[in-house]
Amino acid sequence: MFFGTYCYFLNQTLSYSSFKNKFFNQTQKGNTMQRVALITGASSGIGESAAKLLQNNGFKVYGAARRIQNMKSLEEKGISTVALDITKEVSILDCVHTILEKEGKIDVLINNAGYGSYGAVEDVSLDEARHQFEVNMFGLARLTQLVLPGMRKHQFGKIVNISSIGGKIYTPFGAWYHATKHALEGWSDCLRNEVKPFGIDVVVVEPGGIKTPWGQIAADNLKKTSGKGAYAEQAIKYADSMAEMYSSNQLTDPEVIGKIILKAVTVKQPKTRYAKGFMAKPTLFIRKWFGDRVYDKMLKLMA
């Protein structure tokens, strides 16, 4: 019984692998139409960098963000832009409809939009917590749902979810942010296995410290939320440490993550995860192999 089952799954795997390799070979020879990519959060940082890199490598790219005017640098490069508020169903539907009307398909989806809500658990309102999940998880999930039918139809798709090393670790005052990223990691693993038979790859990218406004914004929000009251002393100290780190020259340029995204959507067999950026791999190593107590002590030294 076991041997028969094993042979069946082996045959299915080989058949899928042969089909996928054949499909990619055709694509490389130019026998298929230009790939269409949608990148959310494309107005700055990782999203902007990825949009330019994909466009330079032959993709038809749509950059999406809430404010079209913040994507002028993309438009100057010939990249199409589309308005998208990831928390609004109508906006998500309009975004996908606009691209499908013009291109007939979306081959690549880069779920990059997100922000970090920082503050003591006791201080952060549940409305803010829900908004954090709407932006970092539920909006992303809805967009993915709308793109999947077309990918299944064409038996091809690349979905890249920009998580964070924050999806594997934790930091004080980042409970709701880390909760969204931990959720995204598990959600992506489930999705990957569900859509693999349809020729769709799901990849998680876990950036470390990147030169973007993200860290300073999170630090400012932390002070605003918990800069007074019972957690003030610890919160201010941690926010200052955070702001100092994100203004240092040690951080990684967003283009490094952009290149990882480009690799993930062009190689035949992408990894399920890519961790890259300042302190990404050392931090994940310590968290994985030394346990909670050692990691807790490391966090205390950082503050």
CORGI-V636536 format. One line per field, one symbol per residue. ss: DSSP state (~ for helix, > for strand, _ for the rest). phi: phi as a letter, one per 30 degrees, with the letter a starting at -180 (. if undefined). psi: psi as a letter, one per 20 degrees, with the letter a starting at -180 (. if undefined). A space follows every 50 residues. Layout:
ss->???
phi->???
psi->???
//
This chain:
ss->_~~~~~~~~~~~~~~~~~~~~~~~~~~~_______>>>>>____~~~~~~ ~~~~~~___>>>>>>__~~~~~~~~~___>>>>_____~~~~~~~~~~~~ ~~~____>>>>______________~~~~~~~~~~~~~~~~~~~~~~~~~ ~~~~__>>>>>>__~~~_______~~~~~~~~~~~~~~~~~~~~~~~~_> >>>>>>>_>>___~~~~~~~~~~~~~_____~~~~~~~~~~~~~~_____ _>_~~~~~~~~~~~~~______>>>>_>_~~~~~~~~~~~~~~~~~~~~~ ~~_
phi->.ddddedddddddddddddddddddddddidbdedcbcbdicdahddddd ddddddcjddcccbadceddcdddddciddbbdacdcceddddddddedd ddciabdbbcdcdlacccldedcdddddddddddddbddeddddeddeed ddddhaabcccdcldddbbabeicedddeddddddddddddeddcedcic ccbcccdcdbdbdedddddddddddbdbjdceedddddddddddddcddd dddedddedddeddccddbdddbbcajeidddddddddcciddddedddd ddd
psi->gggggghghgggghggggggggghggghikirrpppppprljircggggg gggghikjqopopprhohijkhhghhjjpqqppooiipgggggggggggh hhhirohpoonhprrooqqqhhhpqhghghhghggifhggggggghhggh ghgikqqooooocqiiiiaqqqjkghghghhhghggghgggghhigijkp pppppnqcoqnrigghgggghgghgjiqahjgghggghgggghggijrji qqqhhghghgggghjhqgnqqhqppqrpjgggghggggiirggghghghh hh.
//
